Amino acid sequence: MQHPIESDVLVIGGGLAGIVTAIECLRAGKRVTLVDRDTPERLGGLALWAFGGMALVDTPLQRRMRVKDSPEIAMADWMRFGELAEEDVIPRQWAQYYVENSREQVYDWVIDHGLKFMPAVNWVERGMQGDGNTVPRYHVVWGTSRQLTRRMIEAVHNANTGGRLTLLSSHRIVSLDTQNGMVSGAVGINEGTGQEVRFSAPAVVLAMGGINGSHEETRANWVKTRPMPATMLNGAHPFADGKLHHLVAGLGGNITHAGEMWNYAAGFPHPQPHFEGHGLSAIPCKSALWLNHRGERIGPQPLVTGFDTHDLCQRVAAQAMPYTWQLLNWRIAVKEFAISGAEHNQRIRDMQFALFLKETLLGNHRLIKQMAAESKHFLVDDTLAGLCSKMNALAGTADVKPAVLQATADAFDANFSRGDSVVNDDQIRRIEHARHWGPDKLRTCKPAPLQKPGAGPFIAIQMQLVTRKSLGGLQTDLQSRVLNGAGQPMAGLYCVGEAAGFGGGGASGKRSLEGTFLPGCILTARAAARSITRSN
């Protein structure tokens, strides 16, 4: 075996959290080895493909929009919506740290790196009873998370003065070394050559992502009292398989809240998958009718996105079949339909503001035409009867009866025949509530009959649950040090980002306020770097 690659800090995982850790350690004068399992062009992990939304508290952008926010308000929302238990002492500490520091440690830090946010704050995860975000907090990076990640990659190279950075791709870590009771390095495999490589460092930082890329791991950790669908898509990555989590647990580390996950209820297969089972997460249209496998509206409370993703996932998972349908028309689709991530938000990703504004105001016909052409799960027809036939053909059943689908549409449309003053439909109420906030009004249709003349053709999208992020992970303190079962730091070992449940092994609790993931990566990474550079 070759001599070990020696450095002051070994970072395992080249996603956003790992890269930020490397940046901060390099700037402090440390020698850093950054080891990533993926190929060089995919350095940046899922952040390279994410949308770039961030939940931030009391920012200048919020103030410009006259949003009155504070760490105290955010913390109350976080505790209530996340349902963190009293015994979740460390997750509560991380939540408090987040709301108190997201402005300076994330918002200002991102701006200082030459990045910008879009000029509107969005309001997501409002809660079914107003128990979520009580004010808009969702800031979107201009250029999406791809621009953020590329800027961080530039920053890590710029910080590499004197050749202090060793960057290795396509290397898989298979074990951790210990010496005198502390973690002192790791052993990896060069997946191109099969050669074993040993790494030596007094500080080892785990940034390998979560567990939801492995459906075996996902199912093993699923909370037993919650419904689980027979099939799911993968919106994470197969490399996020939990193996390093279990390796650390074997050394005494503590995995907590592994059953808490941030999945999505409206996934469909990627038309050009990057890996087997790859799913895209649609941002479901608020104005679409969410139907079961028979074409009946799911109820009694209709499913509407933007209020409680955790609840949506459970209700979809509880359906008789592992798929649902969204029924809408072209008018709704061009204004409301979107796909999460950088790949299908090219106007924001490529910073084409004029074209973004045009598509926002006139409708994103480009994306709808693209999905209709590329995805067999995106069905279009001029009549409900014709759409019904296509739905059954895709599902391989005769479950959707034309008369049932017609009755479903008619029952909804009847709301509009009685006059606005007597509308009594919870979905319409929620749509009207969303439209009170300006940025949401731009992306949400004024309620109207599904069969409104000129609004067609009709569209049906077959959806299923798609796994995404782990809300649990290795337990860490506020210095991102991995803790053992007794709550004591494991000498030499740190964990950041999703691998640490975005702080403390589960800072979000059962629900996220949405957009807490990218900031959680930055906050935990910067905390780890400060601890390392102060103690070494």
C-alpha positions, 0 to 999 in steps of 0.5 A: 500500500502507498504511504498515507495521504496526510493533511490537517483535515480530511473531509469525506463527501464533496457536497455543499457541506463538505465543500464549505468545510474545506473552504473555511479550513483552507482559509484558516491555513489548514491542509485539507484532503477532500474525498468524494465518491462521485465523478469530478463533474458531479462535485457538489452533490445534490446541491448542484441539482437543487433549486436553491431555496433557503429559509432565512430569518429577519433578512434585508429582503424580508424587511424590504417586503415589510415582513416582520420576522425575528429569531423568536417568531421563527423558533416558535414556528420551528418548535410547533411545526417540527413537534420537537420533544422536550428530550430533543435537547441537542436538536433544539439547540441546533434549531435555536442556533439556526434561527439566531444565525441564519442571517449573518452566517448564511444570508450575509455569507452568501452575499459576500461570495458575490451571489444574489437572491431573487427579489421576492420571499416566498411563503411555503409550509404554512401549516394546515391550520396556520401552524407552519411558517407564520411569515414568508421566509423562503429565499431563492438563490438567483442562479439556483443552488447550481450557481451557489455550488459552482461559486463554492467550488471556485472559492475552495480552489481560490482558498488553495494557496500553497497547494494545501488542498488534495481533491480526489473524486471517485473514491469510496471510504470503507473504514475509519482509522482510530489511534489512542481512542480518537479517529485519525484517518480513513481507508478508501478505494479508488473506484477507477483502479480498485487501489486502496488508499489510506488517509491520515488526519487529526480531524475527520469530517463526515459530509456523505449525505443522508440515507434516503438514497437507499430504499432498503435503508429508507424502509428499514427506518420508516416509522412503523405507525406511518403508512408506507407505499409499496413503491417509491422513486429516488430523489436522493442518490444511490450513494447516500446509502447510510453505510458510513452512518452504520460504520460510525455507529459501530465505533460508538456514534449515535444515529438519531431520528433516522425515521424522520425524512423529508420526502415528496408526495408528487414524484414521477420518473425522470425522463432521462434518469441519472440512475435507476429509479431516479424520480423528479419532484413536481411542485404540485399545482394548487389548483389541480384536483388530487385524485386516487387510483379510481379518479376520485378526489382524495378527501374529505380534506382535499390535498393542496401543496404548500401547507404541510408536505409531511401530511401530504406524504402520509396521505398519499402513502395511505392510498390503496395504490402506490400512485395518485393522479393530478387532474388539471388543465393547460391554463393551470399547468402553464401558470402553476406547474414546476419541477423542483431543482435546477435542471428544469428551472433554466430561466432562474438557473441561467439567470435569464431574468427577462425570460423568467419574467415573461414565463411567469406572466404569460405562462411556462408553455415551454416546460409543459410541452417538454413534459408532454413530449418526454414523460409518459406520466404526463398525459394530455387530451382534449376530453376527459373521456380521452384522458381517462383512456390514457390514464388506464392505459398507463396504469395497466388497469380499468380503474378510472371510469369515464363517468367517475372522472366526469363526476369528479370534475363536475362536482368541483366545477359546481362550486362556481355555478352558485356564486362566490359568496357560497363557495364551500370548498377547502381547496378553493379557500386555500388557493385564495389564501395563497393568492393574498401574498403577492409572489404566490399570486403570480404563480397561482391561478384565480379559482375557476372551473376545471372545464372552463371554456378555452382552458384546455386541453386536460392534463393528468399526471401520475404521481408517486412518493419520491424519497429525498432528504434525511432529517435524522443522522449522526448526533452532533453538538454545536461544534459539529462534533460527533457524539457517542451514546453517552453524549460525549464527543468522539475525538477527532470526528465531526459530521456536517450537513445531511449526514448530521440531520442538518445539525444535532442528528435531527434539528427539524424534528418531524417537519421542516419549515422547508428551505432549512437544508442548504442553510443547515449544510452551511451552518454545520460546516462553518461550525465544524471548521471553527471548532477544528481551527481553534482546537488544532 
